Amino acid sequence: MTKLSVNLNKVALIRNSRGHNMPDLMKVAIDCESYGAQGITIHPRPDQRHAKYGDVALLKEVVTTELNIEGFPSDDFMKVVLTHKPDQVTLVPDEPGALTSDHGWDTVLRKNYLIEVIKRLQGEGIRTSIFVDADPRMIHGAKETGTDRVELYTGPYAENFDVDHDSAVNSYVEAAIEANKSGIGLNAGHDLNLYNLRFFNTAVPGLLEVSIGHAIICDALYFGLETTIKKYLELLAD
């Protein structure tokens, strides 16, 4: 079964909008796990407009499944993750001020840089994943960096899903096959939801984990958080 890691950035965004600890991010993380989620993800950005660097230490104390911290490997980010040692760090190439992650690393052009960062993380026992586009060339480049996993950026899949399911997923199948051949673990995330998740999970071989945040929080407004998480888990169990 593909694991579900719930991204809590949107919960943190609501919290920050009033300047108080409501909703309580730690309590939501604990609840998500109790409802069946197999991991918790946050992506603290430099402006800390949603998840904050300080949340990493607090989540490390309460998360009992898998803690995944996403982010660009700036000095501040690296200091936090090397200090608190989450289970997984997902490296993203976002520039400061980016609204959301909308492209993967060029693992060929940035290979030497990524090798250096990954060695530091793995030296502290932290599993590493690189956010990449669904391109076998980028998967091959990721293999050269020594990363443990890649996370496929699924924004284009979600955007094209209504046009043609098969054509939308084809490049992801090719990338997954390359990852499987290379011995790299496979994650995925961005704009996956109740509508498009089952098809993606069924079509893409060797998928280990999906990280979903925005859609889960949107669905929870209608179904409640517990029911929503269970709906996603049912899709991943098929």
PyMOL commands that set and color helices and strands:
alter all, ss='L'
color gray80, all
select helices_A, chain A and resi 9-18+25-34+53-62+75-84+111-123+136-145+155-160+165-182+197-203+214-223+225-237
alter helices_A, ss='H'
color red, helices_A
select strands_A, chain A and resi 3-7+39-42+67-71+88-91+127-132+149-153+185-189+207-212
alter strands_A, ss='S'
color yellow, strands_A
deselect
rebuild
show_as cartoon
